[in-house]
Amino acid sequence: MRATVMFGAGDVRIETVPDARLLQPTDAIVAVARAGICGSDLWPYQTMEHSGTGRRMGHEFIGVVKAVGADVRTMKVGDVVIAPFLYSDGTCVICQEGPHTSCLHGGRYGSDGVDGGQGEAVRVPQADGTLVVLPVGADDALMPSLLTLSDVMATGHHAALAARVGPGKTAAVVGDGAVGLCGVIAARRLGAERIIILGRHPDRIALAKEFGATDVVSERGDEAIQRVRELTDGLGVHSVLECVGLEQSTRTALSIARPGGAVGRVGLPQEEAIPESLPTFFDNVTIAGGPAPARAYIKELLPDVLDGTIEPGRVFDRVMRLDEVPDGYRAMNEREAIKVLIELKTKERRR
């Protein structure tokens, strides 16, 4: 089968790899119908050292079940399923407490002998605890929005929950990428009265406004902090969604939270230390967040996607075939695209 393999910074190729096959009785084989390129995929695209064997890529996908192991009980061949961006058993003590991303028997796609999601098929370990069966066909018009539940919409929702967004509150979203835009959707869905988007790309800002953003701050650094405080009578916001992960964006997020406020961090941190630790300590600012337990959120968010209440699939502004994926990485890295949707044709899914 064919799959996306990264061999180093800027070096993404579509390679022929071994076919996905059942190895454990808890496995399922999913023929991928739609997949996404994630903003987090751009970090290795920018920094990865050359590898002779390469790294399988992708962790956001929807597809059709082609085979199941003997112990799989919650799905059958032919079901359309969505895969959260990490796999989990759903039964360990940690999963039962909520954070499936820290499952004692879980892991990530593209490593430890598990296929990446940007390919024709994936062996999904712990299928019962991971995959969610969808009540639609593989070519349903809702596929883009459904795909966001595997990662970016779930992550935006996680940021909003961690930031304690609620009715009557003012929220700020730091970052205008796909996760930040989904964070705007999540903040509106949870009842935020005012939503400030911090970003500077016109196409993304326009979409953020359509999703519910009420104010725009295009400045950066200290100027951004000052502008947000001007918009909030000098107090700062109740809830901050940090959706980038860089040192400057994190510092901005922590500096615009009002005393007693909360910051939900979902941008993959690029620094070990958290800045502004002393001011946030004395202002009783809650700092929370991490990888979103998408498996726990899918069933909560799914009805709103199915009935059209939210349309997070609009963050996909470019659709590409599998063999075009290398150019998809380039387009996202150069900010030509917000997020790329990979569409596998029926004949590719049958290989």
N, C-alpha and C positions, 0 to 999 in steps of 0.2 A: 504494500500500500504506500501511498505518498503522504508525507508529513513535513511540517515546518521544522527546520533545524538551524540553530544559531551556532556559528563557528567562532565568533568573535565580534567585537564592536563593529557595527555596520555591515556584518557579513551574515545575511539570512538567506537560506536556500530551501528549495523544495526538493526533498530527497526521497528515494525509495528505501523504506525501512521494513522490518519484519511485520507481517500481518498481526493485528491484535488477536489474541486468543485467550481462552479461559485457562487460568492457572490454579485458581482456588475455587472451592464450591460456593463461595460468597461473591464471586465476580459476576459482572455482566459485560457484554460487548455492545457498545453503542456505535452505530454508524452515524457520523456527524452530519447534520443538516445545515446548521448555522454555528459559527464560532465568532469570537471577537478578538481584536488586538487590544490589550490592556495598557493603560499608561505605565503600569509597573513593568511591563515588558520592555519599555524604553530604557530603563536603568541599565540592564545588561547590554542593550543595543548601543549604549553610549560608552560603556566601561569594560565590557567583558574581554579578558585576555584570550588570545587565540587558543582554540582547542582542536586537536586533530580529530576527535570523535564527535564533537559538537554537543549541543544541548537541545533536547526536544522542547518545543515551545507551546504555550497556550493552556489556559485554565478556565475559559468561559465557553460552554458549548451546550447545544440542544441537539438531540438526535433520536433515532429509532433503535429500539432494543433488537439486536440480531441474535443474541444467545444469552442464556443465563446458566449459572452454576446450579448444582443440585440443591443447595441450601437457600437459594433465593426464593422469597415468598411473596413479595409485594408488587411484582411486575412480571410481564410475560413478553415473549417475542412479539414484536409489532407495536408495542406501546411507545408513545412519544414521551420523552423524558428530558428534564432539565438537570444539569449537574452543577451543584455549588462548586466554587473555585477550589475547595479542598474536599477530600473524601473523609468520611467518618463512619463509625459503626452505629452511632445513635443509641448505644446501650451501655457504654462505660459510664462510670460515675461522673466524669466531667461532662460528657454529652448530656446526661440527665440533668445536670445543673445549668445547662444552657450554652456554654462556649464550645460548640462543635469544632471550632478551629484548633482546639487543644486536645482533641480526642486522643486517648491513650493508644489507639490502634489506627489512627488516621495518618494522613500524609498529603503530599502535593503531587500534582500531575507533572510529568516530564522528568521525574527522577526515580531512583530506586526501582528501575524496571517497569515503571508505569508510563503509558503513552501520554504525550501532550495533547491538548485539546484542539490545536490547529492542524488537524490531519483528517484523513478519511474515516478513521475509526479509533476508538479508545477502549482499552480494558479498564473498567471502573471497579476497583476493589471496594469491598464493603457496600455492595450495591443497595441493599435494603436500607441502610442507614444514610445513604448519600443521595441517590436519585429520587426525584419527585415526578410521578406520572402526571402528564398534562391532559386536560380534556379537549384537546384540539388536534388537528392533523399537522403533519410535518411541514406543510406549505401554507399554513394559516397566515393571514395578513398580520396577526399580532406577534409573529415570531420575533421581530426586533425588540419589542417591549418585553416579551417574555424572557428573551436572552439576557436582558439587563438584570434580571433577578438572580442570575448566577453570580453576579459580582457587583457592578457599579450602583445599581439601584439599592441593593441590600446594604452596600457600604455607605451610601448617602443616608439611608435610614438609620444605620448604626451610629453614624456621626451625630445625627439629630437626637437620637435617644441619649447618647452619652453626654451631649450638651444640654440635656434637659429642656428641649424645645417644648413649648406648650402654649395654650391660648393666652393671648394678651401680651406675649413676650416679644422682644426684639431679638432677631437672630442675625448673625453675620456669617457668610460663607466665604472662606478664604480659598480661592482657586476657582477658575472657570473651565476646568476640564470636565470630562464626562462625570466623574464622581461629584465634583462641586455642583454641576448642574442638577444631578440627581439629589444632591443635598438640598437644593432649593425646593425641588418637588417635595421632599420629605418634610422640610420645615413648614411648608404651606399645608401639607396633609395633616400635620400635628397641631395646626392652629396658630402658628406664629402670626402676630399682627403686622409686623414689619420685618422685611428680609432685605439685608444689605449684601450685595454681591461685590466681592473684591476681585476685579479682573480687568483686562484691558484689550481683549480681542473683540472687535465689534460684532462678529457673527455669533459668538458665544454669549455676549451680553444681551443681544437681541433675544436669543433663546431663553436666557435666564429670566428676562422680563416676562416672556410669554408663560414661563413656568410659575411665576409669582413673585419675582424679585421686585421690591418697591423702590430701592435706591441703588446707585452704582458708585463705587469708589475705584477709580482707575489709578490712583497714586500707589506708590510702593514705599516700604520702609517707614520711617518716621512721619513722612507726609501722609501716608495712609492711616496711621494711628491717629494723627491729629484730625484728619477729615472725619473719621468715624466718631471721634469724641465730639466734634462739632455737630454731627447729626444726632447725637444722643445727649445733648445738654451737658456735655463734659463727663458723663457717667460711664460710658461704654455700654456694651450690649449684654443682655442676659445670657445668651447662648452663642457660642462660636463653633463653627464646623471647620476644622483645619483639614483641607483636602489636597495638600501638596506634599508636605514632608521635608521641605528644605529648611535650613536654619532661619532664613529671613521670614518665611511664611509662618513658621512656628512662633517666632518672636512676635510677629504682628498679631497672630491669633491670641496669644497670652496677654498682650498689652492692650487689647481692645475689650477684654472682658471686664465687666463692672464688678465691684466688690460683691461677693456672694454668687457670682456667675459661674458658668461651667464651660469648659472647652472639650469638645469631642474630637480626638485626633485619629484620623484614618489615613492620612497621607503616609506612605512608607517612610519612616525616619531615615534621613541621610546623615544624621549626627547622633553620637551616643548620648550626649548631655541634653537636658531640657533647659532652654534659656529662661530668663526672668523668674528663676525659682524663688528668690527672696520676695519680690513684689507680690507674686501670686500667693505666696504663703501668708503674708500679712493681710492680703485682701480676701482670704478665704475662698480663693478660686478653685473649683474642682477641676482636675485634669483627668480625663478618662479616655477610653477608646482603645483601638487596636484592630486586628483583622476582624471583619464582620462575620458573625456566625450565620452565613447566608442560609444554611439549611434550616435554621430556626425561624428565619424571617419569610421564606418563600410562601408558605401557606397563608401568612398574614397579608402579604402584599398582592398575592395572586388574584383575589377577587377584584381588586381595584384596577388591575391591568385588564382582566377579562371584560369588565363592564365599561372600560374607557374612562374611568375616573382619573387615572394618571396615564401619561403617554411617554414613559422614559425612553422608549425606542427612538425618539426623535434625536437623541444624542448621536446616533449613527448617521453620519453625513456622507459616507462613502461606502459603496458595496463593491466587493472584489471577489474574483474567483480564487481558488487555492493557489494557482500558479502565479497570481499577482500579489501574493502576500509580501514578498520582499519590498515591493514598491509601497505597500500599505504601511510598513514600518517606516520607510523614508518619509512618507506623507505626514504621518503623525509626528514624527520626530522634528520635522520642519514646520509644524503647525499649519500645514495645509489642510489637515483633516482633524476634526474633534475626536472621532472614533470610527474605526473601520469595521464593517461587518463582512465576514467571510461567508460566502454562500456556496455550498457544495451542491452540484447538480445531482439529479437522481442517478445518473449512470456512475458518478463518482461514489455515491453511497452504496452502490451495489457491488463494487469491485471486491 
